[in-house]
Amino acid sequence: MLGVIGGTGLSQIKGFEPAGYNHVATPFCETKIEVELLQHRGCKIAFLRRHGGKHTIPPHKVNYQANIWALHKLGVDKIVGVNAVGSINEKLVPGCLAVPDQIIDYTHGRAATYFEETLKTVVHIDFTRPFAETLRLALLDSANITNVKSSDNRLVMNGGVYGCTQGPRLETAAEVNKYKRDGCDLLGMTAMPEAVLARELQIDYALLALSVNWAAGQFEGEISMDDISKVVGNSKDFVTDLLRALVEKYGEC
């Protein structure tokens, strides 16, 4: 089953029929994780809101271990993480999307592995390619299908390096210049440890990143949350159409 983790701006997926809720107990928190089940043309997906139902959990406080564990427990074997990001790459204009192929992790203090307690032996997973290539290509193909069907034609960048920052504050201009020298194309706050935890549970994981603003110092002026909200609002339909196309072509019904 496909799992979708919705971030900022994706609290619902239009065009899917509701199929109930699961409240999943995990070893990583006292409260159960709420996962909404949706279906489209007979295919079910599991939809989890990364920041909670009321969008009150900041990036550094998300219980990534519990979220990924809950999806795994429901039988999810593929996850698409939907993320709002700031752009460093000049091609990734706000409103465009990217399906990155690499990550640099700048976070700290987050619970980032399942392999640290009661181990029979130390475990090191391969993380050379942090995103599942088959799922990445399926996202790109679904984006092309959506562009053909829609008058809202969006550039979707194939590849790129996602820099994961700690948050919840946005970055300084000097930090962004450093991330640019490091090779980052886009900046977000939630792909790690989400991606590595999925890998540890042998779940394919790929990222659909929506550029919502230029990163600090890449333009004149300051970052406006109103401008970000407008980009998110104008992009919701395209993102949900893309996810629907993904399920129609690649869903396992």
C-alpha positions as CSV (number, residue, x, y, z in Angstrom):
1,M,0.0,0.0,0.0
2,L,1.1,3.6,-0.7
3,G,1.5,6.0,2.1
4,V,1.4,9.8,1.7
5,I,2.8,12.1,4.4
6,G,1.4,15.5,4.0
7,G,3.4,18.6,5.1
8,T,2.6,22.3,5.1
9,G,-0.4,23.0,2.9
10,L,-1.4,19.4,2.3
11,S,-4.0,18.6,5.0
12,Q,-6.3,16.8,2.6
13,I,-6.1,15.1,-0.8
14,K,-9.0,16.0,-3.1
15,G,-10.4,13.5,-5.5
16,F,-10.1,10.5,-3.1
17,E,-13.0,8.9,-1.3
18,P,-12.8,8.6,2.5
19,A,-12.3,5.0,3.8
20,G,-12.0,5.6,7.5
21,Y,-9.3,6.2,10.1
22,N,-6.8,4.0,11.9
23,H,-5.4,5.0,15.2
24,V,-2.1,3.1,15.5
25,A,-0.3,2.3,18.7
26,T,3.5,2.4,18.5
27,P,6.4,1.9,20.9
28,F,7.5,5.6,20.4
29,C,4.7,7.6,22.0
30,E,1.8,7.2,24.4
31,T,-0.8,8.6,22.0
32,K,-1.9,6.7,18.9
33,I,-0.9,7.9,15.5
34,E,-3.9,8.9,13.4
35,V,-3.8,7.7,9.8
36,E,-6.6,8.4,7.3
37,L,-7.4,5.8,4.7
38,L,-8.5,7.1,1.3
39,Q,-9.3,5.3,-1.9
40,H,-9.4,6.1,-5.6
41,R,-10.6,3.6,-8.3
42,G,-10.4,0.8,-5.8
43,C,-6.8,1.6,-4.6
44,K,-6.3,2.5,-1.0
45,I,-3.7,4.8,0.3
46,A,-2.7,5.7,3.9
47,F,-2.5,9.5,4.5
48,L,-0.7,10.9,7.5
49,R,-0.5,14.5,8.4
50,R,3.1,15.2,9.5
51,H,2.4,18.2,11.6
52,G,-0.8,16.8,13.2
53,G,-4.5,17.4,12.3
54,K,-4.4,21.0,13.3
55,H,-0.8,21.7,12.0
56,T,0.6,22.4,15.5
57,I,3.7,20.2,15.6
58,P,6.9,22.0,14.5
59,P,9.4,20.2,12.3
60,H,11.9,19.5,15.1
61,K,9.1,18.0,17.3
62,V,7.6,15.7,14.8
63,N,7.7,12.1,16.1
64,Y,9.2,10.6,12.9
65,Q,9.8,7.2,14.5
66,A,6.2,6.8,15.5
67,N,4.9,8.1,12.1
68,I,6.9,5.7,10.0
69,W,6.3,2.8,12.4
70,A,2.5,3.4,12.2
71,L,2.6,3.3,8.4
72,H,4.7,0.2,8.4
73,K,2.3,-1.5,10.8
74,L,-0.6,-0.8,8.4
75,G,1.3,-2.5,5.6
76,V,2.6,0.5,3.8
77,D,5.6,-0.4,1.6
78,K,6.0,2.9,-0.3
79,I,5.9,6.4,1.0
80,V,5.7,9.7,-0.8
81,G,6.6,12.6,1.5
82,V,5.2,16.0,0.3
83,N,7.3,18.9,1.5
84,A,7.2,22.7,1.1
85,V,10.8,23.9,0.5
86,G,12.8,27.1,-0.1
87,S,14.7,27.2,-3.3
88,I,18.4,27.9,-3.9
89,N,18.5,26.6,-7.5
90,E,17.5,29.4,-9.9
91,K,15.4,26.9,-12.0
92,L,13.2,26.1,-9.1
93,V,11.0,29.2,-9.1
94,P,8.3,29.3,-6.4
95,G,5.4,27.2,-7.6
96,C,7.6,24.7,-9.3
97,L,8.3,21.2,-7.9
98,A,11.3,18.9,-7.5
99,V,11.8,15.2,-7.0
100,P,15.2,15.2,-5.4
101,D,17.7,12.4,-5.5
102,Q,20.1,13.3,-2.6
103,I,20.0,14.7,0.9
104,I,22.4,16.6,3.2
105,D,21.3,16.4,6.8
106,Y,21.9,19.4,8.9
107,T,19.5,18.5,11.7
108,H,20.5,17.6,15.3
109,G,19.0,16.0,18.3
110,R,16.3,14.1,16.5
111,A,15.6,10.4,17.1
112,A,17.0,9.2,13.8
113,T,17.2,5.4,14.0
114,Y,15.3,2.3,15.2
115,F,18.7,0.5,15.7
116,E,19.9,1.7,19.1
117,E,18.3,-0.4,21.8
118,T,18.4,-4.1,22.7
119,L,20.5,-4.9,19.7
120,K,22.1,-8.3,19.1
121,T,24.6,-6.5,16.9
122,V,25.2,-3.0,15.6
123,V,23.3,-2.2,12.3
124,H,24.6,0.1,9.6
125,I,22.2,0.5,6.6
126,D,23.3,1.6,3.1
127,F,22.1,5.2,2.4
128,T,24.1,6.0,-0.7
129,R,20.9,6.8,-2.6
130,P,18.4,8.0,0.0
131,F,15.4,8.0,-2.3
132,A,13.9,4.9,-4.0
133,E,14.6,5.4,-7.7
134,T,11.6,3.4,-9.0
135,L,9.2,5.6,-6.9
136,R,11.1,8.7,-7.9
137,L,10.6,7.9,-11.5
138,A,6.9,7.1,-10.9
139,L,6.5,10.6,-9.4
140,L,8.2,12.2,-12.3
141,D,6.0,10.3,-14.8
142,S,2.9,11.2,-12.8
143,A,3.9,14.9,-12.9
144,N,4.3,14.7,-16.7
145,I,0.8,13.1,-17.0
146,T,-0.6,15.8,-14.8
147,N,1.0,18.5,-16.9
148,V,-0.5,17.0,-20.1
149,K,-4.0,16.9,-18.6
150,S,-3.8,20.3,-16.9
151,S,-3.6,23.8,-18.2
152,D,-1.6,24.5,-15.1
153,N,1.8,23.4,-16.5
154,R,4.5,23.2,-13.8
155,L,8.2,22.7,-14.1
156,V,9.1,19.5,-12.2
157,M,12.9,19.2,-11.6
158,N,14.4,15.8,-11.9
159,G,16.9,15.3,-9.1
160,G,18.6,17.9,-6.9
161,V,20.0,17.9,-3.4
162,Y,17.6,18.5,-0.5
163,G,19.3,20.2,2.5
164,C,17.4,19.3,5.7
165,T,17.7,22.1,8.3
166,Q,16.6,22.0,11.9
167,G,13.9,24.6,12.0
168,P,11.5,25.9,13.0
169,R,13.2,29.2,12.1
170,L,14.1,29.9,8.5
171,E,17.8,30.2,7.6
172,T,20.1,33.2,7.6
173,A,21.5,34.4,4.3
174,A,25.0,33.3,5.3
175,E,23.7,29.8,6.1
176,V,22.0,29.6,2.7
177,N,25.3,30.6,1.0
178,K,27.0,27.8,2.9
179,Y,24.3,25.3,1.8
180,K,24.7,26.5,-1.7
181,R,28.4,25.9,-1.6
182,D,27.7,22.4,-0.2
183,G,25.7,21.7,-3.3
184,C,22.1,22.0,-2.0
185,D,19.3,23.0,-4.5
186,L,16.5,23.2,-2.0
187,L,16.0,23.5,1.7
188,G,13.4,21.9,4.0
189,M,13.0,20.8,7.6
190,T,11.4,17.3,7.5
191,A,12.9,14.8,5.1
192,M,15.3,13.7,7.8
193,P,15.0,11.4,9.7
194,E,11.9,10.5,7.7
195,A,13.8,9.1,4.8
196,V,16.3,7.1,6.8
197,L,13.7,5.6,9.1
198,A,11.7,4.4,6.1
199,R,14.9,2.8,4.7
200,E,15.5,1.0,8.1
201,L,12.0,-0.5,7.8
202,Q,12.6,-1.4,4.1
203,I,10.0,1.0,2.9
204,D,10.5,2.7,-0.5
205,Y,10.6,6.5,0.1
206,A,10.6,9.4,-2.3
207,L,10.0,13.1,-1.9
208,L,7.7,15.5,-3.8
209,A,9.0,19.0,-3.0
210,L,7.0,22.2,-3.7
211,S,9.1,25.3,-3.9
212,V,7.2,28.0,-1.9
213,N,9.9,30.7,-1.6
214,W,13.4,31.7,-2.6
215,A,15.7,30.9,0.3
216,A,17.1,33.7,2.4
217,G,19.5,36.1,0.6
218,Q,18.6,34.7,-2.9
219,F,16.4,37.8,-3.6
220,E,15.9,41.3,-2.4
221,G,13.8,41.6,0.8
222,E,12.6,39.3,3.4
223,I,10.6,36.1,3.2
224,S,6.8,36.7,3.5
225,M,4.6,34.0,5.0
226,D,1.7,35.6,3.1
227,D,3.5,35.0,-0.2
228,I,4.3,31.4,0.9
229,S,0.6,30.8,1.7
230,K,-0.4,32.1,-1.7
231,V,2.0,29.7,-3.5
232,V,0.8,26.8,-1.4
233,G,-2.9,27.7,-2.1
234,N,-2.2,27.9,-5.9
235,S,-0.4,24.6,-5.9
236,K,-2.7,22.3,-3.9
237,D,-4.8,21.2,-6.9
238,F,-1.7,20.3,-9.0
239,V,-0.2,18.3,-6.2
240,T,-3.4,16.4,-5.5
241,D,-3.9,15.7,-9.2
242,L,-0.3,14.4,-9.4
243,L,-1.0,12.0,-6.5
244,R,-4.2,10.8,-8.1
245,A,-2.3,10.2,-11.3
246,L,0.3,8.2,-9.4
247,V,-2.3,6.0,-7.8
248,E,-4.1,5.5,-11.2
249,K,-1.0,4.3,-12.9
250,Y,1.2,2.8,-10.2
251,G,-1.3,2.0,-7.4
252,E,-1.5,-1.6,-6.2
253,C,-5.2,-2.2,-5.9
